[in-house]
Amino acid sequence: MYKLFIVEDEWLVLQGLKLTIPWEEMRCTVIGEARDGQAGLEGIIANPPDILLTDIRMPAMDGIQLAEKVAELLPQVKIVFLTGFDDFIYAQKAVKLGAADFVLKPTNPDELIQVIGRIISKLDEERRLQSQQERLKLKYGWEQPLIEEKVLYDLMLDYAGTLEKEWFVEFGTGIENTEGGVVIPPYRVLLLQMDGLKDMGADSSQFRDRIKERIKELSTLTLVRINETRYALLANRQVERGDLAIFFDNLMLLLSSFAQRCVLTVSHSFSTIDLIPAAYIQATRALYQTVFLGGEQMIWFEDIERQQETVSVNHTVLRELIELVKWGGPSSIEAQTRLWYSHLIHLHADGLTARRSFFEFIVTLNSLLLRDNELHNIVIDSGFLLTSAERVDDSLEQWLIRLNDTLFEWNRQYAEQSDPQKKSGFEEIELFIREHYAEDISLQGIAERYHMSESYFSRLFKKQVGTSFLEYMTLIRVRQAKELLTNPRLKIYEVSVQVGYQDPRYFSQLFRKYTGETPTEFRKRLGIESLPL
C-alpha cells in the first residue's frame, strides 16, 4: 500500500477527496490530512507519505511553499496539485518544482483516479528497481566484485543471458540512463598477455595491487582473468588512441618487472552492450599477430585490419578447411593443409614472405572459425596461435604439424558435441535442476557436483540449453509457479516459497517480468479466487 497525505483548506472538498475516491482499491491509504500548508508540513515530516495531494491556494503556507519544503526534505514524495483555472502563475511554479501532476478544481473523480494511477505505476517501477538492487547487494555482499568479473567474462565471450546483461546495466559503473534507454560511454576491449611470469615472492601481492590501481585510470570496471597468463579489460575511461598509447608505455614499464614478455592488444571503439563480444574477438585476433610480429608490445586491431586488407588469402581453401573440421576426418584435413602448404612453398620457398603468408593464412582461418557459431566455443579456448615468441623461429614444417594437430583436436571436439548420444550426460544435469529447482542451488554448486569448473560449466550449459543457467532456473520456477497458482488454496507467498523464492515481493516482480502480469492478475485472468485455508 502507498501512503497518501491530503492538504486542502476547504472542509467539504477535503471530505469529498477522502470519501469519494476508492483509495483502498488503488492500493493507497490516507495517513493524514491538514487544512493549511504549515499543519500539512508538520504532519508530513512526522509521517512521510509516498504521495502528497495538495491545494495551491491556502492560508498560512500555500501549496507552492509547502511543495518547496517537501521537495527539499523528502524529494522522493510525488506531489499532485489541485488547481483552478485562474492559478496559471502558480501552476508554472509548480512545474519548476517537478510536480508529478495537476488536477483541476472542481475535482473530477475519474480524472483524479487516472492521475493517481499513473503515479502508482511510477512508484511500482521505482520500488521494483530498488528491491532488485537491494536483493542483489544483500545476496552478493562482498562477493560483488567476483560477480562483476563473472558477468564481464560472460559478456566478452558471448555467454551472457538476459539477466547477466540486466545486472551489468544496473551495476556496471559508467552506464547512463536516458529517455532513449541505456547508453554506454565509448569503450574498447583490451587483452593483456603475459608470458614467463616471474616469482615476485612476498612482493607479488603488492605488485598486483599496483597494477590494479593503474588499471583504474582506464576503466571503472574490474580486470577479468581469462586464464593464467591472459587478462581482459573493458576500458571506458580512456578510449582515444593518443591517450591510451601514453598510458600503455608507462604500464609496460611496470609489467616488465613482472613477466618476461608482455603484449597488449586493443579493439576498435564501441558503445553498445551487444558489441562487447565483437570487441573481444577483435582484441583476440590482434593478439594472434604476435606469432609473426615478434617484438611488438602493443597491437591495435585497426592497424592489423588495414594490413590484412592488402594480403591475398585463398578464402575458398579456408571455407573448405572449415567444412572439413566439421564433417571430415584427420586424413582429409591433412590432405587439404598439405596441398595448400605445397602450393605456398612452391611460390615463396621457406623465406620471410612464405612465413608471413603462412601466418596470415592461419590467423584468418582462426578468425573465421571464431565467427562460426558451431565452432566458436571450441576455438575460443585454444592457445594454438598464442605461442611464445621463442617458437616463431621454428620451421614452417613444424608449424604445419602443429596446425594439423590442432585441427584434428577441434574436429574431435566438434564430433563429440554434435553426437546426440553425448548430450544424454547433460540431460542428467537438466533433470537434476528440474527436480531440485526449489532448493538453493547455484551455478557453482552444480558445476562442483559434476566435477567441472564454473566457467566451463557456464559455457557448456549455454551451448547445450541455449540460455544461461540463471535464466534457465528462473524459467523453470516461473513455469512451476503458474501450475501452483491454479490451486486457489495456496497463498501467493506459499507459491513463492515452494518455487524457491523466500521474498514474495521479488517473486511477484520476477513473475510479472516473464509473464507480463502479476500472480494476482494471472489468477484473476483465469477466474481463480483465493480461498480461506
C-alpha positions, 0 to 999 in steps of 0.5 A: 500500500502507498501512503497518501497525505491530503492538504486542502483548506476547504472542509467539504472538498477535503471530505469529498477527496477522502470519501469519494475516491476508492483509495483502498482499491488503488492500493493507497491509504490516507495517513493524514490530512491538514487544512493549511500548508504549515499543519500539512508540513508538520504532519508530513515530516512526522509521517512521510507519505509516498504521495502528497495531494495538495491545494495551491491556494491556502492560508498560512503556507500555500501549496507552492511553499509547502511543495518547496519544503517537501521537495527539499526534505523528502524529494522522493514524495510525488506531489499532485496539485489541485488547481483552478483555472485562474492559478496559471502563475502558480501552476508554472511554479509548480512545474519548476518544482517537478510536480508529478501532476495537476488536477483541476478544481472542481475535482473530477473523480475519474480524472483524479483516479487516472492521475493517481494511477499513473503515479502508482505505476511510477512508484511500482517501477521505482520500488521494483528497481530498488528491491532488485538492487537491494536483493542483489547487494544483500545476496552478493555482499562482498562477493560483488566484485567476483560477480562483476568479473563473472558477468564481464567474462560472460559478456566478452565471450558471448555467454551472457543471458538476459539477466547477466546483461540486466545486472551489468546495466544496473551495476556496471559503473559508467552506464547512463540512463536516458529517455532513449534507454541505456547508453554506454560511454565509448569503450574498447576491449583490451587483452593483456598477455603475459608470458614467463611470469616471474616469482615476485615472492612476498612482493607479488601481492603488492605488485598486483595491487599496483597494477590494479590501481593503474588499471583504474585510470582506464576503466571503472570496471574490474580486470577479468582473468581469462586464464593464467597468463591472459587478462581482459579489460573493458576500458571506458575511461580512456578510449582515444588512441593518443591517450591510451598509447601514453598510458600503455608505455608507462604500464609496460614499464611496470609489467616488465618487472613482472613477466618476461614478455608482455603484449597488449592488444586493443579493439576498435571503439564501441558503445553498445552492450551487444558489441562487447563480444565483437570487441573481444574477438577483435582484441583476440585476433590482434593478439594472434599477430604476435606469432609473426610480429615478434617484438611488438608490445602493443597491437591495435586491431585497426592497424592489423585490419588495414594490413590484412586488407592488402594480403591475398588469402585463398578464402575458398581453401579456408571455407573448405578447411572449415567444412572439413573440421566439421564433417571430415576426418584427420586424413582429409584435413591433412590432405587439404593443409598439405596441398595448400602448404605445397602450393605456398612453398612452391611460390615463396620457398621457406623465406620471410614472405612464405612465413608471413603468408603462412601466418596470415593464412592461419590467423584468418582461418582462426578468425573465421572459425571464431565467427562460426557459431558451431565452432566458436566455443571450441576455438575460443579456448585454444592457445594454438596461435598464442605461442611464445615468441621463442617458437616463431623461429621454428620451421614452417614444417613444424608449424604445419604439424602443429596446425594439423594437430590442432585441427584434428583436436577441434574436429574431435571436439566438434564430433563429440558435441554434435553426437546426440548420444553425448548430450544424454550426460547433460540431460542428467544435469537438466533433470537434476535442476528440474527436480531440485529447482526449489532448493538453493542451488547455484551455478557453482554448486552444480558445476562442483557436483559434476566435477567441472569448473564454473566457467566451463560449466557456464559455457557448456550449459549455454551451448547445450540449453541455449540460455544461461543457467540463471535464466534457465532456473528462473524459467523453470520456477516461473513455469512451476509457479503458474501450475501452483497458482491454479490451486486457489488454496495456496497463498501467493507467498506459499507459491513463492516459497515452494518455487524457491523464492523466500521474498514474495515481493521479488517473486511477484516482480520476477513473475510479472517480468516473464509473464507480463502480469502479476500472480494476482492478475494471472489468477484473476485472468483465469477466474481463480479466487483465493480461498480461506485455508 
